[in-house]
Amino acid sequence: MKNSIFFFFFLILINITTFSNGAIPSKGIKIIEINGQYIDLNIQPYYGRNIILTQLSNKSNPIIENKITKDVLQFNLNNEKKNSIFKTKVKFNLLIPKNTNFKYLIKTTNSSITINDVNGIFSINNSKGKVTVNDIVGNIDILNSNKDINLSNIVGDISVKSRFSRVTSKNTLGILNIQTTDRKISIKNAEKIGDISTSNAPISAEFQNITSNSKIVTSNHSLSIKIPENHNFDFSFFGDLIHVKNEFLKLNTDNFLILGTSNGTIKIEKE
């Protein structure tokens, strides 16, 4: 019986060591770089001191490779599958020591990225995969296409550049810039907006303030914004065949928000 129990735990140990990349000490690491194709990556904190990347699916084919150069930890997750007709994503968990701040350079294709409660600076270059970022402190730069981008509870400046991605943001503290095409943009409770634009889709935005060159622009659809009654900026409108509904009186100011569309309504309401 004792031998059976020992053998059972031995098998578990083999499984963990085979499909986990091991514990990498976080001390001295400043940048975490992740490269991959057809992956589903979840980044989250834990109460430990090491950085741990674990492969959760397709365990018969471990694909984690890492390399450390000075202060850069690089993970390569090669799931390209050139000769396969059916390409399935491999799932990974990246565990980060809580209350640490790294710079993350994520470059993936046909992948999904989820980041929860991890602070730092994030550069995400993805395509054809959903990006979700929640509950972080740090600046974010996202380049994506073809799938939704969801952002919530973020303290830091945000820049999103995408094509065919619906973008949703909620509770952001910092400057928010979003450019996409042919998909809806929805902004709730943003501290400050900069350049917000899409095409052939509506934009709804609730925010407190603007930058010196802020604009909200779409085409062939409507704009709907909600702002505080005591805002300190006025509006400049442009477009063809537009109808403006504005609850505010004109302000004597040189600070303007540019609003533009075509074949649609521009509606400005009080929060």
N, C-alpha and C positions, 0 to 999 in steps of 0.2 A: 504493500500500500504506500509506504514511504517513497519507494522508487517511482511509483506512478505519479505521485504528487510532484516529486523533483523533476521528472521528465516533462510534466505539464507546464511548470513554470519555466523550464529550459526552452520549450517551444515558444512561449510568450516572449522571452528575452531575445531569441533569434529574430522573431518578427519585428520587435521594436528596433533592434540594431540594424536590421536590413533596410527598413523603410523610413527610418529617421536619419537625418544628416548629422545627428549627434549634437551635443551641447557645445556651442562656440562661445568662449568668454567675450563679454561685451566691452570689457575694459580696453581702451585704446581705439575702438572702432568709432568712426565718425560718419561714414557713408555706407549704406547698404544698397547694393545694386542687384536688381533682379531682371533676368532676361528669360523669355520663354514663349512658347506657342501652344495653343490649345490647353490652357490651364485654367483652373478655378482657384484663385488665391485669396485666402482669408488671413488678414493681419490683425492680431489682437494682443493685448498685454497679459502678463501673468506675474505672479509674485515670485520671481526668480532672478538670477544674476546673468544667465546665459541667453544667447540667441539660439532658438531651436526651430528648424524647418522640418516638417514631417509630411511625408507623402501618405495620403489617406486612401487613395483609390489606385486601381491598376497596379497592385502591389507585386504582381509577377514580373513587372518591368520597371525597376527603380531607375529614375532618371535625374536624380539630384547630383549636381556637381558644384563644388564651391572652391573659392580661391581667395586668399587674403594677401593684399599688396599694401604695405604700410598701414594706413588707417581705413582701407576700403575692403569690405567683405562683399564678394560677388557670388551670387547664385546663378547657375545656368540650368534651366529646366527645359531640356530639348525634347519636346513631344510632337515633333513635326510630322512624323508618319507619312513620308513621301509616297509610299506604295500602298497606302490604305485608302479605300473608298469612303468608309465610315470613320470619321474623326471624332472621337469622344474626348472631352476635357478630363484631365487628371486633377484631382483635388489636393490642395496643400493647405496646411496651417503654418503660419509663421508667428511664433511666440516671441514677444519683445518684452524685456524687463520693464515693469511699470515705472513711470516717472523718469524715463530716459528720453533724450532728444537726439535723433539721428537725422541725417539727410537721406531721403529715399529716392533712388533713381530706378523707376520701373518701366521697362520697355518690353511690351508683349503684343502679340497679335492673336486674334480670334480667342480672346481670353476674358474672364470676368474677374474684377478686382473688388474686394470688400475690405474696408479699413474701419475699425471701430476702436475709439478710445486710446489711440496711439498718437503722441505728440511728436512734432518734428517739421521738417520741410519736405514737401512731396512734389516730385515731378513724375507724372504718369503719362506715358505715351502708349496708347492701346488702340486696337481697331476691332470692330465687330464683336464687342463684348460690353456688358454692363459694368458701370463703375459706381460704387456706393461708398461714400465717406461720411462717417458720423462721429460726433463728440471728440473733436480734436482741437488742439491749439497749435497753429502753425500755418504758413503760407502754402497754397496749393496751386499747381499749374497742371492742367489736364488737356491733353490732345487726344481726341477720340473720334469714332465714327460709328454710325449705324445702330447703336444701342443706347438705352437710357442712361442718364447721369443723374444721380440723386445725392444731394448734399444737405446735411442738417447739423445744427449745433456746432458751428465752426467759428473759432476766434482766429482771424488772420485774413490776409488778402487772398482772393480767389480769382483765377483766370481760367476760363473754359473756352477752348476753340474746337469746334466739332462740325461734322456734316451728318445730317439725318439722325440727330440724337435729340430726343426730348430731354429737356433739362429742368429739374425741380430743385429749388433750394428753400431752406427754412431755417430761421434763426441764425443769421450770419453777422459777425461783428468784424468789420473790415471793409475794404473796397471790393465790390463784386463786379466782374466783367464776364459776360457770356456772349459768345457768337456761335450760332448754329445755323442750319438751313432746313427748311421744309418740316420743322417740328416745333411743337409748342414749348414756350418758356413760362414757367410759373415760379414767382418769387414771393415769399412770405417773410415778413419781419426781417428785412435787411437793414443794416445800419446805413450803408452808403453804396450807391451804384455808380458805375462808370459807363461803359459801352455795353448796351444790351441790344442784340439784334438777331433776327431770324428772317425767314421768307416764307410766304404762303402758309402762315400759321399764326395763331393769336399769341399775344403776350399779356400776362397779368403780373403786376408788380406792386408789392406793398413795401415801402421803404421810408427811411427817416431823412436822408440827405443825399447830396450829389457831389461829384467832383466838378472841376472847372470846365470840363469838356464832355459832360454826360449826355448820352442820347439813348432813346429807346425807339427802335425802327423795325418795321416789318413791311410786308406787302400783301395786298389782296386779303387782308384780314383786319381785325380790330385790336386796339390797345386799351387796356384797362389798368389804371393806376390808383393807388390809395396812398395818401401822404398826410402828415400831421397838419392840423389847422394853422399852427404857428411856424410853418416852413419859411425859409428865407430866399426862395428862388421863384422865378416866373417861368413861362413856357414859350417856346417858339415852335410853330407848327409848319409842316410842309407835306405835300402829297396831292394826289388827284382823286377827286370824287370822295372827299372825306367829310365827316360830320363830327363836330366837336361838342362834347357835353362837359362843361367845366363849372364846378361848384364854387370856385374861388374868384375873387376880384383881382384885377391886375395889380401887381406890386411895382413899386418904383425901385428897381434894382438892375444891376448889370450881370447878375447871376442867373443864367438861363438853362433850362432842361429842354433839349431838342426832342420833339415827338414827331414821328413820320410814318405814314402808311399810304395805301391806295385802296380804293373801293372798300372802305371800312369806317368804323366809328372810333374816335378817340375819346375815352371817358375818364374824367379826373374827379375823384371823390375824396371826401374827408375820412380819415380813419375813425 
